[in-house]
Amino acid sequence: MMKWSLSIVSTGLLASGINLSALAAPSTTTKPVHEDDDVAALTEIIVTATRRPTLLEETPIAITAFSGAEIDSQHLQDLSSIALVSPSLVFTALSRQESYPSIRGTTVGNDAPGSDLGVSIFIDDVPTTGVGDNDPNLFDLQSIEALRGPQGTLFGRNVTGGALVIHTSAPDFATHEKAELTYGNYNLVEGRGYLTGAIVDDKLAGKITFDVRRQDGIINNRFLSGTTDSTKLWGMRAQLLWTPTDDLRVLGGVDFTHDTSPYKVQQLIGNFQPSSFPPLSYGPSDTDQAAVPRGDSKTGGGFVRADYTLSVGTITSITGFRHADSRDFFSTTADPLNAILQVNHVGADQTTEEIHFASPTEQRLGWVTGLFFLNSSREGIHRYNINAPPESIAGLAAPPYNNGPFTALNDQHVHAHSYAAFGDANYALTSEWKLTVGARYTKEDKSGHSEVNDTSGLSPDLAAAYSHSWHAFNPKATLYYQQSKQFLAYATVASGFKSGGFDTAGTTNELLGTPFKPEKVVSYELGGKITEFDNRLIVNVAAYYAKYTDLQVQEFINLQTVTSNAGVANIPGVELEAIFNATSWLTLRGNYSYMDARYTKYVQGDGADFTHHQIPFDVKYHFTVGGDVHFVSPLLAGGELRVGGDVTYQGRKYFENENNDYPFVSDNTRIRGLANVHINWTSADEAWEVSLWANNVNNKRYIINATDLTAFYANPAEFLAADAAGNSINKMYAGNWNPPRMFGVSFTYKH
């Protein structure tokens, strides 16, 4: 699918460590219209979704691609910003340290070490550890590719919904340097830069990158002085590129980010004033918590990629290591009485190895085959300090809350192995018809132990050790027709698998050690990619129907997010993206997605029937329209000026399987015209750039997450108050809103 661009032409994407010399295609073409009015063609974009370099418009996969230059120009600092302008991608960030990607209806998971997500994120082809390692710093990137639909044939593990593939910029043998300084509202100060060049001519090149960011709090704390939800982080990346011969290329690197921001700031979202509390505020810019949140997150890793080219193909080895360690303290209930305080530690260490063998690209029969191995250790340690107000429903009628203050402990340690063998082959049946078939065999092992108890003495202490294995065979087939570079049509049948796992909400030792089932999906997709008007217009469309069985879903039970299995979910959807260089000075773009993500059959363990309910956190529709004008003028010292922006709309979300979120919550999950704008000036020699940017310039606020905690605020009369139809009228949620208006100016020097 088509990407979003700030410039008149799209920027080609180059994955680190991949030799593109075999790809015989121009990167940019220009079609003269008039002598003084040249309208440029759109650049042919290179993607790596097939684990080899291909042109986006000749790749029969639904893809949205962003270049690093676009990310910098729009000041997109996280994957939430990417999701805002991408079809069928939802990125739920409860904080920078706890975020959940979803594509085409995959459910939003929890941070339990024994569970996984349906969308995996890859950095330089190395999968991240999951929660705690899911929101990397978007600086010094070559590209981001959002692959929609099951990608289990070629991409790692647990990608029932899709994959987000991030490529950093590789070192260059030519010396380049870049320095950027940004200042914005809330006293945002950020310094970023990199230096790359040859260490040994034509043999060894290096690169080092840094990023330091500070910002004052953006949320007013009404019960403590000052503000909260500030930013304080720094990160670095270093890489070496070694090319001892023309046939061998070795790329290695390390990265590290340290974030000490006071994250996990909770906010109250309610429609009544509890009598047991002082006056509360439910505004998107306020919090009522009487605890100062703390955070300390360290993420990083390393990788070594070696590509050895032979006459019959290229052998690639990718060795990766990822580490995540996040510790936080915050108020779960966001109230001035601190009814529930949490202290959490989420940690992970992960080693991966992939070896694959890929044929040359320019031949009738092409193929990729390989092996994948993952070894991970994850732990989650949670402490809930609970002091329910005695007048509240929780304090009166829900043991052990009515037994006075106590601490609940919830610990889980899980060790996982994943083994896979995969293969993919494409064959040109004729000059116009081509067939791709592939498959992956996966075996997953998980073992570990959990401990759940509390200090009240009213609940039994639980402990369980467990071990279980799952395996799956996932085939994929694509038939596509390409008469010319102007038209591609394809039909795909693909399957996906997400392993089962273990949760920490069992009420007995046996239940604590009982695994939930793996999730499986079969997806049917029809797509088309059209290029017209001398390559100035690109339109990509895809329609799909995904059939999930044993869909892993989340239920909020006893202050915990619990994973269980729904019966069936059949999810149809359609996606459309377009970009058009209308004139020499005007580029227009837009995307639209519709997704009917509902449970086809889902009866919860307690008998509650959620059949036909909308899957939480997913939306029915999402669309963005935008454009920019761009021109060169002597009045601008010969430099280029680009002025543009985009506007996003999004449908209603639910946060509960019951779909009974109160209207004052669900109505505020809609996005009604959130606008981003940018003004960029680049000097004639492209050495200097000044960028004025504003994200959410019209300050549209919407709810990202909300959990019903009414029982901790309402007394019996308030809790039982009902309307004429018998429906409860008082509700209180703890949750999060999107960030307010952010704007600033960035100065960049490149050489």
DOVEX-786731 format. One record per residue (C-alpha): residue number from 1; chain; x, y, z. Coordinates in steps of 0.25 Angstrom, whole numbers, always signed. Example, Ala and Ser with C-alpha at 12.3 -4.5 7.8 and 13.67 -1.06 7.14 Angstrom:
BEGIN
  vexti  drenfi     c1     c2     c3
      1       A    +49    -18    +31
      2       A    +55     -4    +29
***
This chain:
BEGIN
  vexti  drenfi     c1     c2     c3
      1       A     +0     +0     +0
      2       A     +4    +14     -1
      3       A    +11    +23     +9
      4       A    +10    +37    +14
      5       A    +20    +47     +9
      6       A    +24    +61    +12
      7       A    +32    +63     -1
      8       A    +28    +64    -16
      9       A    +34    +50    -18
     10       A    +34    +38     -9
     11       A    +48    +33     -3
     12       A    +53    +20     -7
     13       A    +54    +10     +4
     14       A    +67     +2     +7
     15       A    +68     -8    +17
     16       A    +81     -9    +25
     17       A    +90    -20    +20
     18       A    +83    -23     +7
     19       A    +90    -21     -6
     20       A    +81    -14    -16
     21       A    +90    -15    -28
     22       A    +82    -27    -34
     23       A    +70    -18    -34
     24       A    +70    -11    -48
     25       A    +60     +0    -46
     26       A    +62    +15    -46
     27       A    +59    +22    -33
     28       A    +53    +34    -39
     29       A    +47    +38    -52
     30       A    +42    +52    -57
     31       A    +32    +54    -68
     32       A    +33    +68    -74
     33       A    +20    +75    -76
     34       A    +23    +89    -79
     35       A    +37    +96    -79
     36       A    +34   +103    -67
     37       A    +24    +93    -61
     38       A    +31    +80    -59
     39       A    +22    +70    -51
     40       A    +31    +60    -45
     41       A    +27    +45    -44
     42       A    +26    +38    -31
     43       A    +39    +31    -27
     44       A    +39    +15    -28
     45       A    +39    +11    -14
     46       A    +48     -1    -10
     47       A    +42    -10     +2
     48       A    +47    -23     +8
     49       A    +34    -30    +12
     50       A    +38    -43     +3
     51       A    +52    -43    +10
     52       A    +58    -38     -2
     53       A    +58    -24     -9
     54       A    +45    -22    -17
     55       A    +38     -9    -23
     56       A    +26     -6    -14
     57       A    +16     -5    -26
     58       A    +21    -19    -31
     59       A    +20    -26    -17
     60       A     +6    -33    -15
     61       A     +5    -30     -1
     62       A     -2    -19     +7
     63       A     +9     -9    +12
     64       A     +9     +5    +17
     65       A    +24    +10    +16
     66       A    +30    +22    +22
     67       A    +44    +28    +20
     68       A    +53    +33    +31
     69       A    +53    +47    +24
     70       A    +37    +47    +25
     71       A    +38    +43    +40
     72       A    +48    +54    +43
     73       A    +40    +65    +35
     74       A    +27    +62    +42
     75       A    +34    +61    +55
     76       A    +27    +47    +57
     77       A    +34    +42    +70
     78       A    +26    +29    +73
     79       A    +18    +18    +67
     80       A     +5    +25    +72
     81       A     +8    +36    +62
     82       A    +10    +26    +51
     83       A     -3    +19    +54
     84       A    -10    +32    +53
     85       A     -8    +33    +38
     86       A     -8    +18    +35
     87       A    -20    +10    +31
     88       A    -24     -2    +40
     89       A    -12     +0    +50
     90       A    -16     +3    +64
     91       A     -5     +6    +74
     92       A    -10     +7    +89
     93       A     +1    +13    +97
     94       A     -3    +13   +112
     95       A    +11    +19   +113
     96       A    +24    +19   +106
     97       A    +28     +6   +114
     98       A    +14     -1   +112
     99       A     +9     -1    +98
    100       A     +1    -10    +89
    101       A     +0    -11    +74
    102       A    -12    -16    +66
    103       A    -14    -18    +51
    104       A    -27    -23    +45
    105       A    -34    -26    +58
    106       A    -24    -33    +66
    107       A    -27    -32    +81
    108       A    -19    -23    +90
    109       A    -11    -32   +100
    110       A     -6    -30   +114
    111       A     +8    -29   +120
    112       A     +8    -43   +126
    113       A    +21    -50   +122
    114       A    +13    -63   +119
    115       A     +5    -56   +107
    116       A     +9    -51    +94
    117       A     +4    -40    +84
    118       A     -2    -42    +70
    119       A     +7    -32    +64
    120       A    +22    -33    +65
    121       A    +31    -21    +63
    122       A    +45    -24    +57
    123       A    +57    -15    +57
    124       A    +67    -18    +47
    125       A    +60    -31    +45
    126       A    +62    -35    +60
    127       A    +48    -36    +67
    128       A    +46    -28    +80
    129       A    +43    -34    +93
    130       A    +29    -29    +93
    131       A    +23    -20   +104
    132       A    +34    -11   +109
    133       A    +41    -11    +96
    134       A    +30     -8    +86
    135       A    +32     +7    +85
    136       A    +46    +10    +80
    137       A    +52    +24    +77
    138       A    +49    +28    +63
    139       A    +62    +35    +59
    140       A    +73    +31    +49
    141       A    +63    +22    +42
    142       A    +64    +17    +28
    143       A    +49    +13    +27
    144       A    +37     +7    +34
    145       A    +28     -3    +27
    146       A    +15     -7    +33
    147       A    +11    -21    +27
    148       A     -4    -24    +28
    149       A     -9    -38    +29
    150       A     -2    -51    +34
    151       A    +13    -50    +31
    152       A    +16    -63    +38
    153       A    +23    -70    +26
    154       A    +35    -60    +26
    155       A    +34    -52    +39
    156       A    +38    -58    +52
    157       A    +27    -62    +61
    158       A    +13    -58    +66
    159       A     +9    -49    +54
    160       A     -6    -53    +52
    161       A     -9    -38    +49
    162       A     +3    -33    +43
    163       A    +17    -27    +46
    164       A    +24    -14    +47
    165       A    +38    -15    +41
    166       A    +48     -4    +45
    167       A    +61     -2    +38
    168       A    +71     +8    +43
    169       A    +81    +15    +34
    170       A    +94     +7    +31
    171       A   +108    +13    +32
    172       A   +113    +20    +20
    173       A   +127    +20    +14
    174       A   +125    +35    +10
    175       A   +126    +44    +22
    176       A   +113    +50    +26
    177       A   +108    +57    +39
    178       A    +95    +62    +44
    179       A    +91    +71    +56
    180       A    +77    +75    +60
    181       A    +72    +84    +71
    182       A    +58    +85    +74
    183       A    +50    +94    +84
    184       A    +35    +93    +86
    185       A    +24    +96    +96
    186       A    +24    +91   +110
    187       A    +39    +94   +109
    188       A    +42    +83   +100
    189       A    +57    +82    +97
    190       A    +63    +71    +88
    191       A    +77    +69    +82
    192       A    +79    +59    +72
    193       A    +91    +55    +63
    194       A    +99    +45    +56
    195       A   +113    +44    +49
    196       A   +116    +33    +39
    197       A   +128    +30    +30
    198       A   +139    +21    +26
    199       A   +149    +16    +37
    200       A   +157     +7    +26
    201       A   +154    +12    +12
    202       A   +144     +3     +5
    203       A   +146     -8    +16
    204       A   +140     -3    +29
    205       A   +130     +8    +32
    206       A   +124    +13    +45
    207       A   +113    +21    +50
    208       A   +109    +27    +64
    209       A    +95    +33    +67
    210       A    +90    +40    +79
    211       A    +77    +46    +84
    212       A    +74    +54    +97
    213       A    +60    +59   +100
    214       A    +54    +67   +112
    215       A    +40    +73   +113
    216       A    +32    +78   +125
    217       A    +19    +71   +130
    218       A     +7    +73   +121
    219       A     -3    +69   +131
    220       A     -7    +77   +143
    221       A     -8    +70   +156
    222       A    -19    +77   +164
    223       A    -15    +70   +178
    224       A     +0    +72   +177
    225       A     +8    +84   +173
    226       A    +12    +86   +158
    227       A    +10    +77   +146
    228       A    +13    +62   +143
    229       A    +15    +53   +131
    230       A    +28    +60   +127
    231       A    +39    +54   +118
    232       A    +53    +51   +121
    233       A    +61    +41   +113
    234       A    +73    +39   +105
    235       A    +78    +28    +95
    236       A    +89    +24    +86
    237       A    +92    +15    +74
    238       A   +106    +10    +68
    239       A   +108     +2    +56
    240       A   +120     -4    +48
    241       A   +119     -8    +33
    242       A   +130    -18    +29
    243       A   +132    -21    +14
    244       A   +144    -30    +13
    245       A   +140    -34     -1
    246       A   +130    -31    -12
    247       A   +122    -44     -8
    248       A   +122    -42     +8
    249       A   +115    -31    +15
    250       A   +115    -31    +31
    251       A   +107    -21    +38
    252       A   +107    -20    +54
    253       A   +101    -11    +64
    254       A    +97     -8    +78
    255       A    +86     +2    +83
    256       A    +82     +7    +97
    257       A    +71    +16   +102
    258       A    +69    +20   +117
    259       A    +56    +27   +120
    260       A    +53    +32   +134
    261       A    +41    +40   +131
    262       A    +30    +39   +142
    263       A    +21    +30   +133
    264       A     +8    +23   +135
    265       A     +0    +36   +139
    266       A    -15    +31   +141
    267       A    -26    +41   +139
    268       A    -41    +40   +144
    269       A    -52    +40   +134
    270       A    -66    +40   +141
    271       A    -80    +46   +141
    272       A    -83    +48   +156
    273       A    -76    +53   +168
    274       A    -74    +43   +179
    275       A    -78    +48   +193
    276       A    -66    +41   +199
    277       A    -56    +49   +191
    278       A    -52    +64   +190
    279       A    -56    +70   +177
    280       A    -50    +63   +165
    281       A    -47    +67   +151
    282       A    -50    +59   +139
    283       A    -43    +68   +128
    284       A    -32    +62   +119
    285       A    -22    +72   +124
    286       A    -24    +68   +139
    287       A    -20    +57   +148
    288       A    -26    +55   +163
    289       A    -15    +45   +167
    290       A     -8    +48   +180
    291       A     +4    +40   +177
    292       A    +16    +45   +169
    293       A    +18    +34   +158
    294       A    +32    +29   +156
    295       A    +39    +21   +145
    296       A    +52    +15   +140
    297       A    +53     +8   +127
    298       A    +65     +3   +120
    299       A    +64     -4   +106
    300       A    +74     -8    +96
    301       A    +81    -19    +89
    302       A    +91    -23    +78
    303       A    +91    -30    +65
    304       A   +100    -36    +55
    305       A    +96    -38    +40
    306       A   +105    -45    +30
    307       A   +101    -46    +15
    308       A   +109    -55     +7
    309       A   +106    -55     -8
    310       A   +108    -67    -17
    311       A   +105    -69    -32
    312       A    +92    -77    -27
    313       A    +87    -68    -17
    314       A    +90    -60     -4
    315       A    +92    -67    +10
    316       A    +88    -58    +22
    317       A    +91    -59    +36
    318       A    +84    -50    +46
    319       A    +88    -51    +61
    320       A    +80    -42    +71
    321       A    +79    -39    +85
    322       A    +69    -30    +92
    323       A    +68    -26   +107
    324       A    +57    -18   +114
    325       A    +56    -14   +128
    326       A    +44     -5   +133
    327       A    +41     -1   +147
    328       A    +30     +8   +151
    329       A    +21    +13   +162
    330       A     +7    +20   +160
    331       A     -7    +21   +165
    332       A    -16    +11   +158
    333       A    -29    +18   +162
    334       A    -23    +32   +160
    335       A    -30    +38   +172
    336       A    -26    +47   +184
    337       A    -28    +36   +194
    338       A    -18    +26   +187
    339       A    -28    +14   +187
    340       A    -19     +6   +179
    341       A     -4     +8   +177
    342       A     +4     -1   +168
    343       A    +19     -4   +167
    344       A    +23    -12   +155
    345       A    +35    -18   +149
    346       A    +35    -24   +135
    347       A    +48    -30   +130
    348       A    +52    -38   +117
    349       A    +65    -44   +111
    350       A    +64    -50    +97
    351       A    +73    -56    +87
    352       A    +69    -59    +73
    353       A    +76    -66    +61
    354       A    +71    -66    +47
    355       A    +79    -73    +35
    356       A    +72    -72    +21
    357       A    +76    -74     +7
    358       A    +70    -66     -4
    359       A    +71    -67    -19
    360       A    +75    -56    -28
    361       A    +63    -47    -31
    362       A    +64    -47    -46
    363       A    +60    -61    -50
    364       A    +47    -68    -53
    365       A    +47    -77    -40
    366       A    +51    -69    -28
    367       A    +51    -75    -14
    368       A    +55    -72     +1
    369       A    +57    -83    +11
    370       A    +62    -83    +25
    371       A    +62    -86    +40
    372       A    +58    -77    +52
    373       A    +61    -79    +67
    374       A    +57    -71    +79
    375       A    +61    -72    +93
    376       A    +55    -62   +103
    377       A    +53    -60   +118
    378       A    +42    -51   +123
    379       A    +38    -47   +137
    380       A    +26    -38   +142
    381       A    +26    -34   +157
    382       A    +14    -26   +161
    383       A    +10    -21   +175
    384       A     -3    -15   +178
    385       A     -4     -7   +190
    386       A    -19     -6   +193
    387       A    -27     +3   +203
    388       A    -41     +3   +198
    389       A    -50    +15   +204
    390       A    -58     +8   +215
    391       A    -71    +15   +209
    392       A    -69    +10   +195
    393       A    -75     -3   +189
    394       A    -61     -9   +189
    395       A    -58     -6   +203
    396       A    -72    -11   +208
    397       A    -75    -23   +200
    398       A    -63    -29   +193
    399       A    -53    -37   +201
    400       A    -42    -35   +204
    401       A    -44    -20   +201
    402       A    -53    -19   +213
    403       A    -42    -24   +222
    404       A    -34    -11   +222
    405       A    -21     -8   +215
    406       A    -13    -20   +209
    407       A     -3    -23   +198
    408       A     -6    -32   +187
    409       A     +6    -39   +180
    410       A     +6    -44   +166
    411       A    +19    -50   +160
    412       A    +21    -58   +148
    413       A    +34    -63   +141
    414       A    +34    -70   +128
    415       A    +44    -76   +119
    416       A    +41    -78   +104
    417       A    +47    -85    +92
    418       A    +42    -84    +78
    419       A    +47    -92    +66
    420       A    +43    -90    +52
    421       A    +46    -95    +38
    422       A    +41    -87    +26
    423       A    +41    -86    +11
    424       A    +35    -77     +1
    425       A    +36    -79    -15
    426       A    +30    -70    -26
    427       A    +29    -75    -40
    428       A    +26    -67    -53
    429       A    +15    -76    -60
    430       A    +15    -66    -71
    431       A    +20    -52    -74
    432       A     +8    -47    -67
    433       A     +3    -57    -57
    434       A    +12    -61    -45
    435       A     +9    -71    -33
    436       A    +16    -70    -19
    437       A    +14    -81     -9
    438       A    +21    -82     +5
    439       A    +19    -89    +18
    440       A    +25    -89    +32
    441       A    +26    -99    +43
    442       A    +27    -94    +57
    443       A    +29   -101    +70
    444       A    +27    -92    +83
    445       A    +31    -97    +97
    446       A    +28    -89   +110
    447       A    +31    -92   +124
    448       A    +31    -84   +137
    449       A    +25    -82   +150
    450       A    +15    -72   +156
    451       A    +12    -67   +170
    452       A     -1    -60   +174
    453       A     -4    -56   +188
    454       A     -8    -44   +197
    455       A     -5    -40   +212
    456       A    -20    -39   +216
    457       A    -21    -54   +220
    458       A    -34    -55   +213
    459       A    -29    -61   +200
    460       A    -21    -73   +198
    461       A     -7    -73   +194
    462       A     -5    -79   +180
    463       A     +7    -84   +173
    464       A     +9    -92   +161
    465       A    +20    -98   +152
    466       A    +16   -101   +138
    467       A    +21   -105   +124
    468       A    +14   -107   +111
    469       A    +17   -108    +96
    470       A    +10   -103    +83
    471       A    +13   -105    +69
    472       A     +6   -100    +56
    473       A     +8   -102    +40
    474       A     +4    -89    +33
    475       A     +4    -88    +18
    476       A     +2    -76     +9
    477       A     -2    -75     -6
    478       A     -2    -63    -15
    479       A     -7    -62    -29
    480       A     -4    -49    -36
    481       A     -5    -43    -50
    482       A     +3    -31    -55
    483       A     +2    -27    -69
    484       A    +11    -15    -67
    485       A    +17     -6    -56
    486       A     +4     +1    -56
    487       A     -5    -10    -51
    488       A     -4    -21    -41
    489       A    -15    -30    -36
    490       A    -14    -41    -26
    491       A    -21    -51    -18
    492       A    -15    -57     -5
    493       A    -19    -68     +5
    494       A    -10    -67    +17
    495       A    -11    -73    +31
    496       A     -5    -69    +44
    497       A     -2    -74    +58
    498       A     +0    -69    +72
    499       A     +5    -78    +83
    500       A     -3    -81    +95
    501       A     +2    -77   +109
    502       A     -1    -75   +123
    503       A     -7    -64   +132
    504       A     -7    -61   +146
    505       A    -22    -60   +150
    506       A    -25    -74   +154
    507       A    -33    -76   +167
    508       A    -26    -90   +170
    509       A    -12    -95   +167
    510       A    -17   -104   +156
    511       A    -24    -92   +149
    512       A    -12    -84   +151
    513       A     -4    -94   +143
    514       A    -14    -97   +132
    515       A    -10    -91   +119
    516       A    -19    -83   +110
    517       A    -20    -88    +95
    518       A    -12    -83    +83
    519       A    -19    -73    +74
    520       A    -21    -77    +59
    521       A    -25    -69    +47
    522       A    -28    -71    +32
    523       A    -28    -58    +24
    524       A    -33    -57     +9
    525       A    -29    -44     +2
    526       A    -31    -37    -11
    527       A    -23    -25    -15
    528       A    -19    -16    -26
    529       A     -8     -6    -29
    530       A    -10     +5    -40
    531       A     +0    +15    -45
    532       A     -5    +25    -55
    533       A     -3    +39    -61
    534       A    +12    +37    -64
    535       A    +14    +31    -50
    536       A     +9    +43    -43
    537       A     -3    +36    -37
    538       A     -3    +23    -29
    539       A    -15    +16    -24
    540       A    -15     +4    -15
    541       A    -27     -4    -10
    542       A    -28    -17     -2
    543       A    -41    -25     +3
    544       A    -39    -36    +13
    545       A    -47    -46    +21
    546       A    -40    -51    +33
    547       A    -45    -64    +41
    548       A    -40    -65    +55
    549       A    -42    -77    +64
    550       A    -39    -77    +79
    551       A    -36    -62    +78
    552       A    -28    -58    +90
    553       A    -36    -48    +98
    554       A    -34    -39   +110
    555       A    -43    -39   +122
    556       A    -42    -30   +134
    557       A    -43    -39   +147
    558       A    -39    -36   +161
    559       A    -31    -24   +157
    560       A    -23    -32   +146
    561       A    -24    -33   +131
    562       A    -27    -48   +128
    563       A    -24    -55   +115
    564       A    -35    -65   +111
    565       A    -40    -70    +97
    566       A    -52    -66    +90
    567       A    -59    -76    +80
    568       A    -59    -69    +66
    569       A    -57    -55    +60
    570       A    -59    -53    +45
    571       A    -53    -39    +42
    572       A    -56    -33    +28
    573       A    -49    -20    +24
    574       A    -45    -11    +12
    575       A    -33     -1    +11
    576       A    -30     +9     +1
    577       A    -18    +18     -1
    578       A    -14    +29    -11
    579       A     -4    +39    -14
    580       A     -4    +49    -26
    581       A     +6    +59    -31
    582       A     -5    +68    -36
    583       A     +4    +79    -41
    584       A    +19    +83    -40
    585       A    +15    +90    -27
    586       A     +4    +81    -21
    587       A     +4    +67    -15
    588       A     -9    +61    -10
    589       A    -11    +48     -2
    590       A    -21    +40     +6
    591       A    -24    +27    +12
    592       A    -37    +20    +17
    593       A    -39     +7    +24
    594       A    -52     +0    +29
    595       A    -52    -12    +38
    596       A    -64    -19    +44
    597       A    -56    -26    +56
    598       A    -67    -33    +64
    599       A    -67    -46    +71
    600       A    -75    -57    +63
    601       A    -76    -66    +75
    602       A    -71    -63    +89
    603       A    -77    -68   +102
    604       A    -69    -64   +114
    605       A    -66    -75   +125
    606       A    -76    -69   +134
    607       A    -87    -70   +123
    608       A    -87    -55   +118
    609       A    -90    -55   +103
    610       A    -82    -45    +95
    611       A    -85    -51    +81
    612       A    -86    -40    +71
    613       A    -80    -30    +80
    614       A    -69    -21    +75
    615       A    -55    -25    +78
    616       A    -49    -15    +89
    617       A    -39     -4    +84
    618       A    -42     -7    +69
    619       A    -50     +4    +61
    620       A    -59     +2    +49
    621       A    -53    +13    +41
    622       A    -41    +22    +40
    623       A    -37    +32    +29
    624       A    -27    +43    +27
    625       A    -26    +53    +16
    626       A    -15    +63    +14
    627       A     -5    +70     +4
    628       A     +6    +80     +3
    629       A    +10    +91     -6
    630       A    +25    +92    -10
    631       A    +33   +102    -18
    632       A    +47   +108    -20
    633       A    +48   +123    -20
    634       A    +59   +133    -21
    635       A    +52   +140     -9
    636       A    +56   +128     -1
    637       A    +71   +129     -4
    638       A    +68   +118    -15
    639       A    +63   +108     -4
    640       A    +51   +100     -5
    641       A    +38   +103     +4
    642       A    +28    +92     +7
    643       A    +15    +95    +14
    644       A     +5    +84    +17
    645       A     -2    +76    +27
    646       A    -13    +65    +29
    647       A    -26    +63    +36
    648       A    -30    +50    +43
    649       A    -44    +44    +46
    650       A    -46    +31    +54
    651       A    -59    +23    +59
    652       A    -63    +19    +73
    653       A    -55     +9    +81
    654       A    -60     +1    +93
    655       A    -51     -4   +104
    656       A    -59    -15   +109
    657       A    -64    -28   +103
    658       A    -78    -24   +108
    659       A    -78    -12    +99
    660       A    -85     -5   +110
    661       A    -76     +7   +112
    662       A    -84    +19   +116
    663       A    -86    +29   +104
    664       A    -77    +40   +111
    665       A    -66    +30   +110
    666       A    -69    +23    +96
    667       A    -73    +36    +89
    668       A    -59    +42    +94
    669       A    -51    +31    +87
    670       A    -55    +37    +73
    671       A    -45    +45    +66
    672       A    -52    +57    +59
    673       A    -42    +64    +50
    674       A    -29    +64    +57
    675       A    -19    +72    +49
    676       A     -4    +73    +48
    677       A     +3    +84    +40
    678       A    +17    +86    +36
    679       A    +25    +97    +29
    680       A    +39    +93    +24
    681       A    +50   +101    +18
    682       A    +62    +94    +12
    683       A    +74   +102     +7
    684       A    +79   +101     -8
    685       A    +91    +93     -4
    686       A    +82    +84     +5
    687       A    +91    +86    +17
    688       A    +81    +94    +26
    689       A    +67    +92    +29
    690       A    +57    +99    +38
    691       A    +44    +92    +41
    692       A    +32    +98    +48
    693       A    +23    +87    +52
    694       A    +10    +85    +60
    695       A     +4    +72    +64
    696       A    -11    +72    +68
    697       A    -11    +87    +65
    698       A    -26    +88    +67
    699       A    -24    +81    +81
    700       A    -34    +70    +79
    701       A    -34    +61    +91
    702       A    -39    +46    +91
    703       A    -38    +35   +101
    704       A    -28    +24    +98
    705       A    -31    +15   +110
    706       A    -42    +14   +121
    707       A    -44     +3   +132
    708       A    -57     +3   +140
    709       A    -53     +5   +155
    710       A    -67    +10   +160
    711       A    -67     +1   +171
    712       A    -55     +8   +178
    713       A    -62    +22   +177
    714       A    -77    +20   +179
    715       A    -84    +17   +192
    716       A    -96     +7   +191
    717       A   -106    +18   +188
    718       A    -97    +24   +177
    719       A    -94    +10   +171
    720       A   -109     +6   +171
    721       A   -114    +19   +165
    722       A   -122    +16   +153
    723       A   -130    +22   +142
    724       A   -145    +19   +139
    725       A   -140     +7   +131
    726       A   -132     +1   +142
    727       A   -119     +5   +136
    728       A   -108    +10   +146
    729       A   -105    +24   +144
    730       A    -92    +27   +151
    731       A    -79    +22   +146
    732       A    -64    +25   +148
    733       A    -53    +20   +140
    734       A    -38    +22   +141
    735       A    -31    +24   +128
    736       A    -22    +32   +118
    737       A    -25    +43   +108
    738       A    -16    +46    +96
    739       A     -6    +57    +97
    740       A    -10    +72    +95
    741       A     -5    +81    +84
    742       A    +10    +80    +82
    743       A    +17    +90    +74
    744       A    +32    +94    +72
    745       A    +43    +98    +63
    746       A    +55    +89    +58
    747       A    +68    +94    +53
    748       A    +76    +83    +45
    749       A    +90    +84    +39
    750       A    +94    +72    +29
    751       A   +108    +71    +23
***
